[in-house]
C-alpha cells in the first residue's frame, strides 16, 4: 500500500513538472564552478524565492505603506469629526 502511495506521489510530481525543475536546479548547482556557501539559499534563489535582502526591502516598503494608511485613516476621522461638528 505504501508503494502505491509513493508511486502516485512520484507521478504527481512528474506531471506537475516538479521533477524537471528540481533536476535542472540540482544540475545547475552541480555544474556551478564556485559552489555557494549555502546550497539551500542557492536553490531558493533558482526557484524564484525572495532573498533575505529582498524580504527586508519589501518589509520596509510594507511598513511605510502601513504608516501612510494609518495617517490617511486618522485624517479621514479628523475630517469626519469636523463635518459632524
N, CA, C and O atoms as a printed pandas DataFrame, in Angstrom:
     atom_number atom_name residue_name chain_id  residue_number  x_coord  y_coord  z_coord
0              1         N          UNK        A               1    0.819   -1.190    0.000
1              2        CA          UNK        A               1    0.000    0.000    0.000
2              3         C          UNK        A               1    0.864    1.256    0.000
3              4         O          UNK        A               1    0.560    2.214   -0.711
4              5         N          UNK        A               2    1.926    1.264    0.780
5              6        CA          UNK        A               2    2.814    2.422    0.825
6              7         C          UNK        A               2    3.507    2.620   -0.516
7              8         O          UNK        A               2    3.773    3.752   -0.922
8              9         N          UNK        A               3    3.797    1.525   -1.200
9             10        CA          UNK        A               3    4.452    1.614   -2.510
10            11         C          UNK        A               3    3.538    2.291   -3.522
11            12         O          UNK        A               3    4.012    3.059   -4.359
12            13         N          UNK        A               4    2.244    2.022   -3.462
13            14        CA          UNK        A               4    1.327    2.653   -4.407
14            15         C          UNK        A               4    1.175    4.141   -4.117
15            16         O          UNK        A               4    1.031    4.940   -5.043
16            17         N          UNK        A               5    1.207    4.519   -2.848
17            18        CA          UNK        A               5    1.154    5.940   -2.493
18            19         C          UNK        A               5    2.397    6.653   -2.999
19            20         O          UNK        A               5    2.312    7.755   -3.540
20            21         N          UNK        A               6    3.544    6.023   -2.822
21            22        CA          UNK        A               6    4.795    6.619   -3.289
22            23         C          UNK        A               6    4.777    6.773   -4.804
23            24         O          UNK        A               6    5.193    7.803   -5.335
24            25         N          UNK        A               7    4.301    5.760   -5.489
25            26        CA          UNK        A               7    4.244    5.799   -6.954
26            27         C          UNK        A               7    3.272    6.879   -7.425
27            28         O          UNK        A               7    3.561    7.603   -8.377
28            29         N          UNK        A               8    2.137    6.986   -6.770
29            30        CA          UNK        A               8    1.158    8.017   -7.124
30            31         C          UNK        A               8    1.741    9.404   -6.891
31            32         O          UNK        A               8    1.541   10.312   -7.698
32            33         N          UNK        A               9    2.456    9.565   -5.796
33            34        CA          UNK        A               9    3.071   10.856   -5.492
34            35         C          UNK        A               9    4.158   11.188   -6.510
35            36         O          UNK        A               9    4.274   12.333   -6.946
36            37         N          UNK        A              10    4.957   10.185   -6.889
37            38        CA          UNK        A              10    6.004   10.393   -7.883
38            39         C          UNK        A              10    5.385   10.811   -9.215
39            40         O          UNK        A              10    5.897   11.709   -9.885
40            41         N          UNK        A              11    4.288   10.163   -9.596
41            42        CA          UNK        A              11    3.605   10.522  -10.842
42            43         C          UNK        A              11    3.048   11.936  -10.771
43            44         O          UNK        A              11    3.094   12.681  -11.750
44            45         N          UNK        A              12    2.524   12.300   -9.610
45            46        CA          UNK        A              12    2.020   13.662   -9.419
46            47         C          UNK        A              12    3.147   14.678   -9.596
47            48         O          UNK        A              12    2.983   15.667  -10.311
48            49         N          UNK        A              13    4.285   14.441   -8.951
49            50        CA          UNK        A              13    5.419   15.356   -9.069
50            51         C          UNK        A              13    5.902   15.454  -10.510
51            52         O          UNK        A              13    6.262   16.531  -10.984
52            53         N          UNK        A              14    5.903   14.337  -11.189
53            54        CA          UNK        A              14    6.341   14.325  -12.585
54            55         C          UNK        A              14    5.359   15.089  -13.469
55            56         O          UNK        A              14    5.775   15.898  -14.298
56            57         N          UNK        A              15    4.077   14.843  -13.302
57            58        CA          UNK        A              15    3.074   15.509  -14.144
58            59         C          UNK        A              15    2.992   17.003  -13.848
59            60         O          UNK        A              15    2.651   17.788  -14.732
60            61         N          UNK        A              16    3.296   17.400  -12.631
61            62        CA          UNK        A              16    3.265   18.815  -12.257
62            63         C          UNK        A              16    4.528   19.550  -12.690
63            64         O          UNK        A              16    4.597   20.774  -12.589
64            65         N          UNK        A              17    5.525   18.812  -13.172
65            66        CA          UNK        A              17    6.759   19.443  -13.627
66            67         C          UNK        A              17    7.782   19.670  -12.538
67            68         O          UNK        A              17    8.836   20.257  -12.784
68            69         N          UNK        A              18    7.485   19.215  -11.348
69            70        CA          UNK        A              18    8.384   19.438  -10.216
70            71         C          UNK        A              18    9.707   18.705  -10.410
71            72         O          UNK        A              18   10.769   19.254  -10.120
72            73         N          UNK        A              19    9.649   17.482  -10.892
73            74        CA          UNK        A              19   10.883   16.710  -11.066
74            75         C          UNK        A              19   11.813   17.375  -12.066
75            76         O          UNK        A              19   13.024   17.420  -11.847
76            77         N          UNK        A              20   11.264   17.895  -13.167
77            78        CA          UNK        A              20   12.100   18.573  -14.161
78            79         C          UNK        A              20   12.759   19.816  -13.579
79            80         O          UNK        A              20   13.953   20.043  -13.771
80            81         N          UNK        A              21   11.977   20.616  -12.868
81            82        CA          UNK        A              21   12.515   21.850  -12.291
82            83         C          UNK        A              21   13.595   21.538  -11.265
83            84         O          UNK        A              21   14.669   22.139  -11.283
84            85         N          UNK        A              22   13.311   20.600  -10.373
85            86        CA          UNK        A              22   14.295   20.258   -9.340
86            87         C          UNK        A              22   15.559   19.664   -9.959
87            88         O          UNK        A              22   16.667   19.937   -9.497
88            89         N          UNK        A              23   15.394   18.856  -10.997
89            90        CA          UNK        A              23   16.558   18.278  -11.668
90            91         C          UNK        A              23   17.416   19.377  -12.275
91            92         O          UNK        A              23   18.640   19.355  -12.139
92            93         N          UNK        A              24   16.782   20.343  -12.945
93            94        CA          UNK        A              24   17.532   21.449  -13.551
94            95         C          UNK        A              24   18.272   22.257  -12.495
95            96         O          UNK        A              24   19.429   22.628  -12.693
96            97         N          UNK        A              25   17.613   22.531  -11.379
97            98        CA          UNK        A              25   18.244   23.308  -10.308
98            99         C          UNK        A              25   19.425   22.544   -9.720
99           100         O          UNK        A              25   20.493   23.120   -9.511
100          101         N          UNK        A              26   19.245   21.269   -9.455
101          102        CA          UNK        A              26   20.323   20.471   -8.863
102          103         C          UNK        A              26   21.480   20.278   -9.837
103          104         O          UNK        A              26   22.640   20.277   -9.423
104          105         N          UNK        A              27   21.186   20.116  -11.116
105          106        CA          UNK        A              27   22.256   20.020  -12.115
106          107         C          UNK        A              27   22.999   21.350  -12.190
107          108         O          UNK        A              27   24.225   21.374  -12.296
108          109         N          UNK        A              28   22.259   22.453  -12.134
109          110        CA          UNK        A              28   22.893   23.774  -12.129
110          111         C          UNK        A              28   23.820   23.941  -10.941
111          112         O          UNK        A              28   24.915   24.486  -11.080
112          113         N          UNK        A              29   23.399   23.485   -9.788
113          114        CA          UNK        A              29   24.241   23.550   -8.594
114          115         C          UNK        A              29   25.473   22.673   -8.767
115          116         O          UNK        A              29   26.578   23.072   -8.399
116          117         N          UNK        A              30   25.290   21.498   -9.318
117          118        CA          UNK        A              30   26.404   20.571   -9.545
118          119         C          UNK        A              30   27.424   21.179  -10.510
119          120         O          UNK        A              30   28.631   21.035  -10.315
120          121         N          UNK        A              31   26.934   21.857  -11.547
121          122        CA          UNK        A              31   27.817   22.424  -12.564
122          123         C          UNK        A              31   28.391   23.781  -12.174
123          124         O          UNK        A              31   29.253   24.310  -12.876
124          125         N          UNK        A              32   27.936   24.340  -11.085
125          126        CA          UNK        A              32   28.428   25.640  -10.617
126          127         C          UNK        A              32   29.913   25.511  -10.288
127          128         O          UNK        A              32   30.283   24.698   -9.441
128          129         N          UNK        A              33   30.784   26.310  -10.951
129          130        CA          UNK        A              33   32.220   26.184  -10.684
130          131         C          UNK        A              33   32.587   26.602   -9.255
131          132         O          UNK        A              33   33.410   25.957   -8.606
132          133         N          UNK        A              34   31.976   27.676   -8.777
133          134        CA          UNK        A              34   32.209   28.131   -7.402
134          135         C          UNK        A              34   30.966   27.793   -6.595
135          136         O          UNK        A              34   29.958   28.497   -6.655
136          137         N          UNK        A              35   31.054   26.720   -5.852
137          138        CA          UNK        A              35   29.900   26.260   -5.082
138          139         C          UNK        A              35   29.504   27.314   -4.045
139          140         O          UNK        A              35   30.361   27.849   -3.343
140          141         N          UNK        A              36   28.212   27.609   -3.953
141          142        CA          UNK        A              36   27.760   28.581   -2.955
142          143         C          UNK        A              36   27.937   28.026   -1.543
143          144         O          UNK        A              36   27.896   26.815   -1.321
144          145         N          UNK        A              37   28.137   28.949   -0.592
145          146        CA          UNK        A              37   28.283   28.527    0.806
146          147         C          UNK        A              37   26.994   27.911    1.327
147          148         O          UNK        A              37   27.017   26.955    2.102
148          149         N          UNK        A              38   25.869   28.471    0.892
149          150        CA          UNK        A              38   24.567   27.993    1.358
150          151         C          UNK        A              38   23.787   27.424    0.172
151          152         O          UNK        A              38   23.167   28.167   -0.589
152          153         N          UNK        A              39   23.826   26.124    0.029
153          154        CA          UNK        A              39   23.158   25.468   -1.101
154          155         C          UNK        A              39   21.648   25.673   -1.051
155          156         O          UNK        A              39   20.999   25.779   -2.092
156          157         N          UNK        A              40   21.095   25.728    0.146
157          158        CA          UNK        A              40   19.648   25.927    0.276
158          159         C          UNK        A              40   19.242   27.286   -0.277
159          160         O          UNK        A              40   18.241   27.391   -0.986
160          161         N          UNK        A              41   20.004   28.320    0.039
161          162        CA          UNK        A              41   19.716   29.659   -0.487
162          163         C          UNK        A              41   19.859   29.683   -2.004
163          164         O          UNK        A              41   19.077   30.336   -2.694
164          165         N          UNK        A              42   20.847   28.979   -2.517
165          166        CA          UNK        A              42   21.035   28.879   -3.970
166          167         C          UNK        A              42   19.789   28.271   -4.612
167          168         O          UNK        A              42   19.280   28.789   -5.607
168          169         N          UNK        A              43   19.308   27.182   -4.044
169          170        CA          UNK        A              43   18.134   26.505   -4.589
170          171         C          UNK        A              43   16.913   27.414   -4.503
171          172         O          UNK        A              43   16.141   27.508   -5.457
172          173         N          UNK        A              44   16.735   28.078   -3.377
173          174        CA          UNK        A              44   15.611   29.002   -3.229
174          175         C          UNK        A              44   15.666   30.093   -4.288
175          176         O          UNK        A              44   14.652   30.416   -4.906
176          177         N          UNK        A              45   16.854   30.662   -4.497
177          178        CA          UNK        A              45   17.011   31.728   -5.485
178          179         C          UNK        A              45   16.699   31.216   -6.889
179          180         O          UNK        A              45   16.058   31.912   -7.676
180          181         N          UNK        A              46   17.145   30.013   -7.202
181          182        CA          UNK        A              46   16.887   29.441   -8.522
182          183         C          UNK        A              46   15.403   29.162   -8.737
183          184         O          UNK        A              46   14.919   29.180   -9.869
184          185         N          UNK        A              47   14.698   28.909   -7.665
185          186        CA          UNK        A              47   13.261   28.657   -7.753
186          187         C          UNK        A              47   12.447   29.947   -7.703
187          188         O          UNK        A              47   11.223   29.920   -7.832
188          189         N          UNK        A              48   13.131   31.082   -7.514
189          190        CA          UNK        A              48   12.450   32.368   -7.552
190          191         C          UNK        A              48   12.014   32.916   -6.213
191          192         O          UNK        A              48   11.278   33.901   -6.167
192          193         N          UNK        A              49   12.442   32.316   -5.134
193          194        CA          UNK        A              49   12.068   32.816   -3.809
194          195         C          UNK        A              49   12.810   34.121   -3.527
195          196         O          UNK        A              49   13.954   34.286   -3.950
196          197         N          UNK        A              50   12.179   35.032   -2.827
197          198        CA          UNK        A              50   12.876   36.274   -2.487
198          199         C          UNK        A              50   14.027   35.998   -1.524
199          200         O          UNK        A              50   13.944   35.129   -0.657
200          201         N          UNK        A              51   15.098   36.759   -1.700
201          202        CA          UNK        A              51   16.237   36.619   -0.803
202          203         C          UNK        A              51   15.937   37.353    0.495
203          204         O          UNK        A              51   14.934   38.059    0.599
204          205         N          UNK        A              52   16.795   37.188    1.467
205          206        CA          UNK        A              52   16.631   37.896    2.742
206          207         C          UNK        A              52   16.667   39.403    2.505
207          208         O          UNK        A              52   15.931   40.157    3.142
208          209         N          UNK        A              53   17.525   39.835    1.590
209          210        CA          UNK        A              53   17.619   41.264    1.274
210          211         C          UNK        A              53   16.323   41.745    0.611
211          212         O          UNK        A              53   15.816   42.816    0.947
212          213         N          UNK        A              54   15.787   40.961   -0.324
213          214        CA          UNK        A              54   14.511   41.307   -0.955
214          215         C          UNK        A              54   13.415   41.406    0.100
215          216         O          UNK        A              54   12.592   42.322    0.075
216          217         N          UNK        A              55   13.417   40.457    1.018
217          218        CA          UNK        A              55   12.410   40.448    2.073
218          219         C          UNK        A              55   12.511   41.707    2.929
219          220         O          UNK        A              55   11.491   42.302    3.277
220          221         N          UNK        A              56   13.733   42.118    3.272
221          222        CA          UNK        A              56   13.923   43.315    4.095
222          223         C          UNK        A              56   13.398   44.554    3.373
223          224         O          UNK        A              56   12.759   45.409    3.987
224          225         N          UNK        A              57   13.666   44.651    2.076
225          226        CA          UNK        A              57   13.181   45.792    1.292
226          227         C          UNK        A              57   11.656   45.790    1.255
227          228         O          UNK        A              57   11.025   46.828    1.453
228          229         N          UNK        A              58   11.073   44.633    1.004
229          230        CA          UNK        A              58    9.615   44.534    0.963
230          231         C          UNK        A              58    8.988   44.829    2.323
231          232         O          UNK        A              58    7.925   45.446    2.395
232          233         N          UNK        A              59    9.637   44.394    3.393
233          234        CA          UNK        A              59    9.130   44.660    4.738
234          235         C          UNK        A              59    9.157   46.154    5.031
235          236         O          UNK        A              59    8.206   46.691    5.599
236          237         N          UNK        A              60   10.238   46.831    4.648
237          238        CA          UNK        A              60   10.340   48.276    4.861
238          239         C          UNK        A              60    9.271   49.009    4.053
239          240         O          UNK        A              60    8.661   49.961    4.539
240          241         N          UNK        A              61    9.048   48.562    2.822
241          242        CA          UNK        A              61    8.018   49.175    1.984
242          243         C          UNK        A              61    6.636   48.970    2.594
243          244         O          UNK        A              61    5.815   49.887    2.602
244          245         N          UNK        A              62    6.381   47.777    3.101
245          246        CA          UNK        A              62    5.103   47.478    3.747
246          247         C          UNK        A              62    4.898   48.365    4.973
247          248         O          UNK        A              62    3.809   48.895    5.189
248          249         N          UNK        A              63    5.951   48.521    5.773
249          250        CA          UNK        A              63    5.854   49.352    6.973
250          251         C          UNK        A              63    5.557   50.806    6.613
251          252         O          UNK        A              63    4.742   51.457    7.268
252          253         N          UNK        A              64    6.220   51.313    5.570
253          254        CA          UNK        A              64    5.990   52.694    5.137
254          255         C          UNK        A              64    4.554   52.865    4.643
255          256         O          UNK        A              64    3.902   53.859    4.960
256          257         N          UNK        A              65    4.067   51.909    3.878
257          258        CA          UNK        A              65    2.691   51.976    3.388
258          259         C          UNK        A              65    1.684   51.863    4.527
259          260         O          UNK        A              65    0.630   52.497    4.489
260          261         N          UNK        A              66    2.002   51.060    5.539
261          262        CA          UNK        A              66    1.110   50.939    6.688
262          263         C          UNK        A              66    1.028   52.261    7.440
263          264         O          UNK        A              66   -0.055   52.669    7.861
264          265         N          UNK        A              67    2.174   52.939    7.613
265          266        CA          UNK        A              67    2.166   54.253    8.280
266          267         C          UNK        A              67    1.348   55.258    7.469
267          268         O          UNK        A              67    0.587   56.045    8.032
268          269         N          UNK        A              68    1.511   55.226    6.146
269          270        CA          UNK        A              68    0.766   56.127    5.271
270          271         C          UNK        A              68   -0.738   55.859    5.383
271          272         O          UNK        A              68   -1.536   56.795    5.433
272          273         N          UNK        A              69   -1.113   54.601    5.420
273          274        CA          UNK        A              69   -2.519   54.231    5.572
274          275         C          UNK        A              69   -3.059   54.688    6.923
275          276         O          UNK        A              69   -4.168   55.217    7.002
276          277         N          UNK        A              70   -2.289   54.488    7.972
277          278        CA          UNK        A              70   -2.713   54.922    9.309
278          279         C          UNK        A              70   -2.912   56.432    9.348
279          280         O          UNK        A              70   -3.884   56.917    9.927
280          281         N          UNK        A              71   -1.993   57.177    8.734
281          282        CA          UNK        A              71   -2.116   58.639    8.681
282          283         C          UNK        A              71   -3.366   59.050    7.905
283          284         O          UNK        A              71   -4.079   59.965    8.317
284          285         N          UNK        A              72   -3.632   58.380    6.788
285          286        CA          UNK        A              72   -4.810   58.700    5.982
286          287         C          UNK        A              72   -6.090   58.416    6.764
287          288         O          UNK        A              72   -7.039   59.197    6.710
288          289         N          UNK        A              73   -6.114   57.311    7.480
289          290        CA          UNK        A              73   -7.303   56.984    8.281
290          291         C          UNK        A              73   -7.517   58.017    9.387
291          292         O          UNK        A              73   -8.648   58.411    9.672
292          293         N          UNK        A              74   -6.427   58.447    9.997
293          294        CA          UNK        A              74   -6.522   59.464   11.051
294          295         C          UNK        A              74   -7.070   60.762   10.461
295          296         O          UNK        A              74   -7.926   61.410   11.063
296          297         N          UNK        A              75   -6.575   61.136    9.285
297          298        CA          UNK        A              75   -7.037   62.360    8.630
298          299         C          UNK        A              75   -8.522   62.249    8.275
299          300         O          UNK        A              75   -9.266   63.218    8.426
300          301         N          UNK        A              76   -8.950   61.098    7.815
301          302        CA          UNK        A              76  -10.367   60.884    7.496
302          303         C          UNK        A              76  -11.217   61.043    8.749
303          304         O          UNK        A              76  -12.264   61.690    8.714
304          305         N          UNK        A              77  -10.772   60.456    9.853
305          306        CA          UNK        A              77  -11.515   60.579   11.108
306          307         C          UNK        A              77  -11.603   62.034   11.556
307          308         O          UNK        A              77  -12.652   62.475   12.027
308          309         N          UNK        A              78  -10.502   62.788   11.411
309          310        CA          UNK        A              78  -10.499   64.202   11.792
310          311         C          UNK        A              78  -11.456   64.999   10.910
311          312         O          UNK        A              78  -12.179   65.863   11.406
312          313         N          UNK        A              79  -11.467   64.717    9.615
313          314        CA          UNK        A              79  -12.363   65.428    8.705
314          315         C          UNK        A              79  -13.822   65.074    8.979
315          316         O          UNK        A              79  -14.695   65.939    8.901
316          317         N          UNK        A              80  -14.088   63.822    9.296
317          318        CA          UNK        A              80  -15.455   63.426    9.646
318          319         C          UNK        A              80  -15.916   64.157   10.899
319          320         O          UNK        A              80  -17.066   64.587   10.989
320          321         N          UNK        A              81  -15.016   64.295   11.861
321          322        CA          UNK        A              81  -15.359   64.993   13.106
322          323         C          UNK        A              81  -15.671   66.461   12.825
323          324         O          UNK        A              81  -16.588   67.021   13.426
324          325         N          UNK        A              82  -14.927   67.087   11.926
325          326        CA          UNK        A              82  -15.181   68.493   11.573
326          327         C          UNK        A              82  -16.522   68.648   10.869
327          328         O          UNK        A              82  -17.246   69.612   11.117
328          329         N          UNK        A              83  -16.854   67.708    9.998
329          330        CA          UNK        A              83  -18.102   67.784    9.239
330          331         C          UNK        A              83  -19.306   67.622   10.161
331          332         O          UNK        A              83  -20.313   68.310    9.994
332          333         N          UNK        A              84  -19.208   66.723   11.124
333          334        CA          UNK        A              84  -20.339   66.477   12.019
334          335         C          UNK        A              84  -20.428   67.506   13.138
335          336         O          UNK        A              84  -21.440   67.556   13.837
336          337         N          UNK        A              85  -19.406   68.321   13.327
337          338        CA          UNK        A              85  -19.418   69.303   14.421
338          339         C          UNK        A              85  -20.178   70.550   14.068
339          340         O          UNK        A              85  -20.276   71.465   14.885
